[in-house]
Amino acid sequence: MPELKGIITPTVTPWKGETIDYDAVDALMEFLGKIGVSGVFPLGSSGAFPILSVEQHVKVLDYFMDKKKPNMYFLGGIGRNSVDDTITMGLYAKELGVDGVSVVTPYYLRMSQESIYRYYDKILSQLDIPVLIYNIPQNTNNNIEPETVLRLKKQFSQVAGIKDSSGNFSSFSTLLDVVGKEIKVIQGQDDLLLPSLAMGAAGGINGTSNFSDLSVRVYNEFTSSNFAAARATQAVLNELKKLTNSLEFPQGPLVGFMEMVYHKETESPFPIKDLDAEVRKKFRISAEEILRKLGT
């Protein structure tokens, strides 16, 4: 069985009209197989999960699971702000045969650590599959503390890991110190991948892997002890991440996929405004200039 480690792609959700763009997903999954990612994570932030209906959520999970490569870890994003909807999606994901699920902290309402604990407690009490806690406080208004994660792990063995996308490396280091011996700690920010690996992270869930193999190369170079090459690749990845962040999120990873992998039109789920051809062309030219620094 594939493991929760290495580079896992938080896949974009290509859209067409009122539903998923099946041809685009086919192209994305083929690309991810070629660059050798360790896993896929549909319906994370890059997949625009908060704006999809439950019905759309199910369709996306279904199709990505249908296209999963045998050696890929499949991490199904099931987070919804309603705890009951999250549990329903988790039970459905289990039926599909996913390797694990990701549950983002509650969002919009600011909650105490006890309230966050109660949220996960109810979910974990009803889901007996590996669960990755997803911490992205700049988007949710809620930061789960390491001690809360440890408390959940002590009660529920199925807590498999935490993805931290806070961008706060001090907090990430504390997570590793407090829970790193108990669960997998995964970096959600591409530009912090290498230092996180050096501190003991299990890998990265990195949005640029929707259109570039740089994060895979950093991980492989690090695990092969090619540290100079890893640092050089990370420096270029940092530039690519900065370029991706220059566009409205999650348009950066989607535009990168459209321009550098798919070479066709696809859309974002409503109401995200699609970018015009000129903006996409400028992105592609800038990305190609960045990648040339490594001879790619």
N, C-alpha and C positions, 0 to 999 in steps of 0.2 A: 504493500500500500504506500502511495506517495506520502511524504512528510511535510509538515507545516514548517518549511524553512526555504532559504534561497530567495529568489526573486519571484514574487507573485504579482501578476498584473491586475490592477483594479480597472477592469475593462470599461471602455466607453460604451454607451448604448446608442448605436446608430439607429436612426428613426426614419420612417417613410410614411407620411400621412398620419394615420392613427395607430400605427403599430410598428413593431421592430423591423428594421431593414435586414432581412435574412441574408441577402447576398453579401452585404457588408460584414456581418458577423462571420460568415464563412471565410472571408478574406482575412479578417482579424485573427481568427483562430489558426488559420494556416500560417500566418506570419509569426504568431507566438510560438507555434511548434518549431518553426525554422530557427528562431533565435534562442530557443532552449530555456524558456522560463520554467520555473519549478511548479507554477500553478496559476490559476485564474480566479479572479474575484469579481464576478458580476454583481452589479447593484451596490457598489460602494459609492463614494462621493463622485468619482469620475464618471460613474454610470447614472448620475442624476436621480438617484432613487427617491428622494423626498417628493418629487413632483409626479411620480407615477401612481396610478391607481393600483389597488390590490390585483385586479384582473391583469393589468399590464405587467405588474411585478411577476406574476406567475408565468406569463408568456415568455418573458426574458429569461427567467431561471430555466424554464423548460428547454428553450432552444440552445442556450449556451451549454447546458448539461448534455444535450444530444450531440453537440460537436466537440465535447471534451476529448482530449488525447489520453490514452491509457496511463501515461506516466505523469500526468499533471495532477497536482492537488487541486480539488475543486472546493472553493470556499464560497458558499452561497450567502450573499448579503440578504438578511431577513429583517433588518432594523426598520421599524415604523414607530411613530410616536405613540401609538396605542399599544399598550403591553399585550392586549389580547390579540390584536392583528399580528404582532411580532411572533407570538406563540403559534398562531395559525400558520404563518409563513414557515416557521421552523419545523413544524410537524409535516408540512407539505415537502419541504426540502429534504427531510429525512426519508420520506417515501421515494423521492427521486433518486436517492442513493448518494448524496453529496458526502464529501469527506469531512466537512465541518461547516459551521455557519459563523457569520460575523454579526454581532449585535452592537450597534452604536449606542452610546449613552442617550438617555432622553434628551430632547432638544426643545428649544424656545423658552420654556419655563425654567428659571434658575432653581436648582434643587440642592439640598444638603447632601452630605455623604450618606446619611441614613436613608434618605429618599432614593438615592441612586442605588444603594444596596438593596432596598426593597424591590426596586424595578428588576434588577438582575436575579434576585432571589426567586421571584415568581416565575421568571422565564426558565431559569435553570432547574427549578423544581419539576418542570414539565417537559424539558428537552434532554434526552439522554444521549446526545451526540456531542462531539467536540465543539466548543464554543470559543471564538476569538472575541474578546472585548475590544471595542473600537473607540478610542479616545481622540476627539478632535474638538477641543474646547472653544476654539475660535469660531467654529460654526454652530456649536450646540449650546453654548453658554454654560456648559457643565463639564468640569474636569474631575475625572475619577482619580482619587488619590491611591498611591501604592498600597497603603494599609487596607483600603477597601477591597482592592483586587486580591490581596493576600487573604483577607477574611472570606471572600467568596471561594477562593481556591481551597481553603481548609474545609469548607462545607461541601463543595461540589467538585469531584474529581474531573468532571468533563470540561472544566475551565482549562483550555489548552494553551491560551496565550493572550497577549494584548498587542494591538497595533496602536502605536502612539504617533499621531500626526500633529502634535502641538507645536513642533518646531522649537521647543525649549529643550536644549540639549542637557541642561542641568537636571531638569525633571526626568528626562529620559535616563540619565545616569542613575538617578535615585531609583527609578523603576527597576533597572537591572540589579541594583544592590539589594532591593527589598524582595523582589519576586523572581529574579532571573534564574535562581536555582530550582524554582518550582514550575515555571511555565516558560514558553517561548515569548521573547520580547522582540517585536518587529518594528522597524523604523518606517514611518509613512512619508517622510520627506526625502526626496531623491538627493538633495544637496547635503544631507547628513548621513548618507549611507555608509561611506567608508569609516568615518570616526565611530559610528555605531557598531559596525562589525568589529572594529578594534577593541571596543569596550565589552563585546560579548553578545551582541544582538544575533538573532537566528537568521536574519535576512531583512529584506525590504519589500514593501508593497508600494511600488513606484509607478506613477502615472505616465512617465515618459516611455515606459516599456511598451505602451500602445503603438509606438512608431519607431523606437530606437532600441538597440541592444546594449547601450552603454551601461545600464545598471547591471545587466547580466555579466558583462565583461568585468566590471568592478568586483562583483561577488566572486567570479571564477578566479580572477587574478589574486584576490585576497586569500581565498582558500587554498590557492596553489603557492602561497608565500611569495608571489611576485609583487612585492610591496611598492616598488618604484613605478611599475606599470599601473598598478591600482591607483596610485596617487595621481598620475598623469591622466588617467581615464576619468577619475573623479573630478578633476579640474574642468574638463570639457563637459562632463555631465552637469556640473554646477551652472555653466553658461546656458546649456540647453534648458535646464529647469527655470532659469531666470527668464528666458525667452517665452517659455510656456506660461509662466505666471503673468506675462505682459498682456495676455488676453483674458477676457471674462471667463471665470471658472464655471463649468468644466470645458470651455471651448478649446483651450490649448491642446490637451491630449486628443480631442476629436479632430481638430484641424490638422494636427500632426499626422494622425492616421489617414485622413482624407488625402492629404497632399503627398505623403511620403510612402504610403503603403497601398492604399486603395486606388488612388488616381481616378476617382469618380465622385460624383455628388452623393452626399447623404445628409441627413438632417439631425437636429437636436430635438429631443422631446419638447413639446409646447410647455411653457411659453418662452423658452430660451431662444433668443434671436440668432439666426444663423448669420455668419459673417460673409461678406461679399468676396468675390473672386480675387479682387486686388489685395485685400488684407491677407487672404490665405496664401497668395503668391509671395507676398513679402515675408510671411512666416517661413515658407519653404526655402526661400533664398537665404534667409538668415540662418536657418537650421543647417542647411548644406554648408555654409561657410564655417559654422562652428564645428561640424563633424569633420571637415577637411583638416582640422588641426591634428587629428589622429590618423590622417591618411585614409579616411572612410568617406 
